[in-house]
Each structure stands twice: as structure tokens, then as C-alpha cells.
């Protein structure tokens, strides 16, 4: 078993090496350029659209808000706490800077993926929308073999990334907080998961629409309380983040120190894991949205990268920085990392560790239900609508062992599948860039007309 784990770890490191990271960053930069910085120019408009009323003539399965929350549910997982803590421990505080840069570029990638997902979506045999990379690779480019390849990677990743590793994190947090046996946690989680996903995308969308805003506010408020308690240290922390991004970070206590290259690598990788831009998988949720235009839903979806990485991940990173816990070691000399490090940082006020525990549980469970939908759609693309019920059942049952077993293998396999998903998706996005630009121009012209009509109505006596 150790040999398999070691082999998978080698493959994971190879997949997530510099070429893929450059492809992710390069695609975001390229899309930002050809779309003339749409994520910056129309950010205010995009945020307004998140809370706007549904427009007439909109087609889809769930509201645009629920689609965004489902997308965020899949993205705001353990990576926003555990992932950020690991990134800073290994790559230094400079990793935060590269996480921000990647996030802003990733907004253009999220925009492009969602636009294509809505444009090329279609109704399945159950009269539900099916869309995402499988659809735009096949219908937009005619490369059915590559679409099938993405669907295979996505279905496997949903079991690993979206199920086993998330459930295992929940079980660990519950055991740490309440000393509950992991098997019991697994059975309870399986019941809740089954209740939600057996109802399909509408059930998942409704739950995500309530759960995601609550958990985000809960965690952000907890983090802001700590930052307010250490407000005088924030300027120094930001200064260190900026300096470390370009000069590396020296060792401190048990902290091993970090090079610039490691800061870049960890920052880019964790940004991708926290917003899923480039993987393409979250565009499946965008394809289910009720919308009147691919461009409008794309605008709404791109705001997700801002919330998941620039806001939520930044809260984690800044809390770790201002509380001075980086480099803390355990009694046996090991450097604190992951959830243990985050809990120590939040322990600065009574009950702070429960903010981390509850946040981790909610973040991870929301990821489970979102990825169940992603995996279901990948499975449906490969085997048809009859496979959906069986996939939901298998996904639900796997929650139980996922809570109790040590699954280093699942972590490695999930990372590998995520990386492999990104390759065909990014190739397709670049190949369809002319379509993205044309659709964007059409939508922005529509936005101008809407603004002119509003001005005319306001000026009418």
C-alpha cells in the first residue's frame, strides 16, 4: 500500500508541476487580455447581477443565485482553511500574494468556462440541463474523445475530491471537537448527503443557497474578530506578504523557510483548489442556471473566485500572520500545519477553535453535495440518464468508509484527477476563445442598451 501511495504522490507532483501551473496562469492572463479585463471593468455590474431578479425568458433548472452558490459550495471546501495553512507553511506568506494574483486572473477563466457551459448546454432525457466542459468540448470543437476523457476524470475526481477527502476532514474535525467515532459521523453524513442529492440539482441548489451564505458569513465574522483584535499587526503582515512574494521567507522557529519558486507554486496551486478556475468542473453548475444570456451567468459566476479566494482564503492567511502561530511546533518537534495550525490561530479568543471546526464541517459538506452533482453529470454524459440513480447511491454509500478510513491514496488520486481535468478544459477554452470574445461583445452591447433604456426612463417626465 505504501508503494502505491508513493507512486501516486510522484504522479501528483509530476502533474502539478511548473508546466500545468504556467498553463493555468497563462490561460487566465490570455483571457484577461483578449476580454480587455472584463473581470475588472464589470465587477460592480457582476455583483449587482448576483442579487438581481430573474429576467423574463430565462431557461434553466435553478436560479442564477443558487447556481453561483452551488459553484461556491464545490469550491469553498477544506482548501480555504487546511489548504491555505499548508500553502503558507510550505511556501511562506508570499504564497498569499501569488494566490491573489492567480485569483484575479482566474476570474477571467471562470467567466469563460461558464459562458461556454451555458452557450453549449442542452436538455437531457429527464428535461434537465446538461452542460460543462464535456458539452463545449464536443459541441464546440467536435472532439468527443477529449470530452469523454474529461468526463472520466471528473467522475473519478468527484469520488475523491468531492467525497472521500471532504468527509474524512469532517470526521476528523468532529472527532477533535466532540470525540465522536468516525463511523458514526460517516453514517450521519451519508443520511444527510443522500437526502440532499437524491432530490437532484434543485434540492442541491436550494441547500447550497442557504448553507453557503451562512457558512461564509460565519467564518468571515470569526476571522474579522481576530483581525480586529490584532489590527495593529495587519500592515506588518501585508508588508511581509509582499516582500516574501519576491524574496522568499527566512526560517522562524519550526518554520522551514521558503523560496520564491515555492511561494509561487503553492500560491497558484491553492488558488486553483479554492476557486476551481481552470478545472472546468464548476461550470456544470453554471449550465443549470436560469438565465437569458450566457454572458450574464458568466458575469455572476466569476464573482465566486473573488469570494472564495480573495476574501475567505485571505481571512485564513491574515489570521495566521497576525497571531504569530507560523513556525509553532508540537511537543515532538513537528511543525504545526493544516487544521491544527488554524485552530491554534483562532484559539486567541474563547471558542475560536469551534469557528474552525464548524467552518470546516460546513465547507466540506457543501463541497460533497456540489461535487455529487458534478460527478453525476459526468457519469450521465458517459453512460446516459439511467446511470444517474446508481451513481447517487454509490456516492452516498462511499461517504461511510470515507469518514473512517485513512485515505492518503484518495488525496493523491483526487489531486491527479483535478490536474488531468484541467488540461483538456484549458485546451478547449483557448481553442474556443473567438467564441468567448464574440459572445462577450454581444452581451456587453446588450448591457449598454439596457443602461440607455434605464436612462431614458429616468429622464422621462
CORWO-V111872 format. One record per run of one state. SS is the DSSP state (A for helix, B for strand, O for the rest). FROM is the first residue (numbers start at 1). LEN is the number of residues. Records with the same first field share a line. If there is no record, write none. Layout:
SS = FROM-LEN ; FROM-LEN
This chain:
O = 1-1 ; 16-2 ; 35-3 ; 42-1 ; 51-8 ; 60-2 ; 63-1 ; 76-2 ; 81-1 ; 92-2 ; 120-2 ; 124-5 ; 131-2 ; 142-2 ; 179-3 ; 198-2 ; 230-1 ; 248-1 ; 250-2 ; 253-2 ; 256-2 ; 259-1 ; 276-7 ; 288-1 ; 290-1 ; 292-2 ; 323-6 ; 330-5 ; 336-2 ; 347-5 ; 384-3 ; 405-3 ; 432-1 ; 460-2
A = 2-14 ; 18-17 ; 38-4 ; 43-8 ; 64-12 ; 78-3 ; 82-10 ; 94-26 ; 133-9 ; 144-35 ; 182-16 ; 200-30 ; 231-17 ; 260-16 ; 283-5 ; 294-29 ; 338-9 ; 352-32 ; 387-18 ; 408-24 ; 433-27
B = 59-1 ; 62-1 ; 122-2 ; 129-2 ; 249-1 ; 252-1 ; 255-1 ; 258-1 ; 289-1 ; 291-1 ; 329-1 ; 335-1
